[in-house]
Amino acid sequence: MRPLEGIRVIDLSRLLPGPMCSWYLCGLGAEVVKVESPGGGDYLRHSPPRTPSGEGAWFAALHAGKKSVVLDLKQSSHCTALRALLGSADVLIEGNRPGTMARLGLSPQALRVEFPRLVIASITGFGQDGPLRDRPGHDLGFQALAGTLSLGRPVDGVPPVPAVPVGDIGGGALTAAMRICAALHARGKTGEGAWIDASMTEGTLAMIAPQVAGMSAMGRNPVPGGELLTGANPRYRSYRCRDGRFLAVAALEDKFWATLCDRIGRAVEPDESALEQLFLENGRDEWASMLGPACCEPVLQLDELATHPLHVSRRSLTALPDGLRVSHPVPDGHTSACRPSPALGEHTESELARVGFDPSRLKERK
């Protein structure tokens, strides 16, 4: 049994942070019902790159194994239908700007009274209060305000755009999923749900607590790209190999550097230019095979992931029927990842009937 089996999640969110949060919960065994608006649903459904069937690949990956219900929450009968769904739910995830749910007559405060066992997670850029509560935002801005953009090695003196949206995923999806699990655990003791105010900026800031403490201790800001883990140490860097591919060298501790030298068969000075020349002597995979015990690994391209022995043995990726490969969040997560994503509104009638709401009522006028 997976730990969240029996937990029912209603997900009103779209794009990346909220859906990825419910993706983690789905991987842990929760049943996730995605509520989408009519006229196209989640924007990711139609965003490139697309699968062979024409579906957005990001949507297909994040919604495998979920259900889809279409409701227009500007219509009172549709809000009533949502309340019927919430009566059977344990968790509600929403990613609207603060105040939006209240304008729909669905404020988290009111829902907490109506459904006292419900755990509500409101994922926003800047939180439910404060001077930026009403401001729109994206991951780059969250990382900017959290300070993470200032840490990496600049490109032409300018902070680079991060390759992974850490604010959306780490500060938003993962942090919210952790807090939801904690709230469900607390509910098991108290019988009470919770309203979680999940700010993606604050979640990202929490991820660099060590760097903030280090800044306080040093009395200065870190040098962008110039600290131990951001490029200042030649022992902790990626190097180009003879075949044009790259090796990630992370032999920080002396014992691992000694192993590296032993495996190479000669003493090597931890000097950047010397190491650049050294790793041009062989191809990436030859180095990786030789230097794995010294904390060195190949920099894989995404199309290499499915054949790497680690991911093969751990079943870390799953092939869907249309050939799409997806990863999944937890061991045995392939049991949900290998299921198809839902068509828009595919489960509207069945899910509403399940909670005793007549789907024909959705045709009532506002």
Residue, then its C-alpha position, 0 to 999 in steps of 0.5 A: m500500500r502506498p502511503l496516500e492511498g485513500i486520500r482524495v485531492i481536488d486540484l483547481s490549479r493549472l500550469l506547473p506548480g499546483p499540478m506538479c504538487s498533485w503529481y507528487l501526491c498522486g505518485l504517493g497513492a492519492e486520487v487526484v481530480k483535476v477541475e478545469s475550466p471549459g473552453g480548453g482547460d489547463y493551458l499546458r494541454h495545448s502547449p508545445p512540445r507535443t506528444p505524437s497524439g498532439e497533447g502537450a508533453w508537459f501536461a501528459a507527464l504531470h497528469a498521468g493517472k489523474k481525472s478531469v472534471v470541467l466546471d465553470l466556477k463563475q456559474s453558481s450551479h458549478c460552484t455547488a458541484l465543486r462543493a459536492l466534490l469537496g464533501s468527499a475530498d481530503v485536500l484542495i489545491e488552488g493557485n489563484r491570486p489572493g482574493t479570487m476564491a473569495r470572489l467566487g464565494l469559495s474563500p478558504q476561510a469559509l471552506r474551512v468552516e464548511f469542510p473542517r477536515l479539508v486541507i486547503a493549499s493555496i499556492t501563490g507567488f508572494g503569499q496571501d498578505g504583504p505588499l506583493r499579494d496581488r502581483p502576478g509573477h513567474d519563476l524567474g521573479f520568485q528566484a530573483l526575490a529569494g536571492t537565488l539568481s544572485l548566486g550563480r556564475p554570471v554570463d557576460g556579467v548578468p545572472p543567467v536564467p536557471a535551467v530548472p524553475v526551482g521557484d515553481i518546483g522546489g519553492g512551490a510544488l515540493t514545499a506545498a506537497m510536504r506541508i499537505c502531508a504534514a497537515l494530513h498527519a496532524r489531522g489524524k491526531t486532531g480531526e482538523g484540516a488546515w489552510i496552507d499559505a504556500s508562497m513560492t518566493e518564501g519556499t525558494l528562500a527557505m531552500i537557501a537557508p545555509q547560504v543566507a546564514g553564510m552571508s550573515a557569518m561572513g558579513r558579505n554577499p557570496v561572490p556570484g559563481g565564486e564560492l565552494l559550490t558555485g564554481a570557485n573550486p576546481r574540484y567541483r566543476s564540470y569539464r569538457c572531455r575529448d568527445g565534446r561531452f562533459l564530466a561532473v567532477a565533485a571530488l571535494e574531500d581530500k579522500f575523493w581527490a586521492t581516489l581520483c589521483d590513484r585511479i588516474g595513476r598520477a598526482v594531479e594538481p587541483d588547478e583549473s587549466a591543468l584539469e581542463q587539459l587532463f579531461l581532454e585526454n579521454g571521452r566522457d564515459e571512459w572517465a566516468s567509468m574510471l572515476g565514479p568512486a571519486c564522485c565523478e559522473p557523466v553529464l547526461q543529456l535528457d535522451e540518455l536518461a532512459t538507458h543509464p544503468l541507474h535509471v534502468s535498474r531503479r525503473s525511474l522512467t516509464a514509457l507510455p503507450d504513445g512512446l512518450r517517456v516520463s519520470h515519476p516522483v517516488p519508488d513504484g511511482h510508475t504505477s501512476a505514471c504509466r496511466p494516461s492523462p485524462a481528456l478534458g472533462e472525461h470524468t465530469e459526469s462520473e465524478l459528480a454522480r459519485v458524490g450525489f450531484d446530478p450532472s444535468r444541474l450544470k445546465e442551470r442558468k447562473 
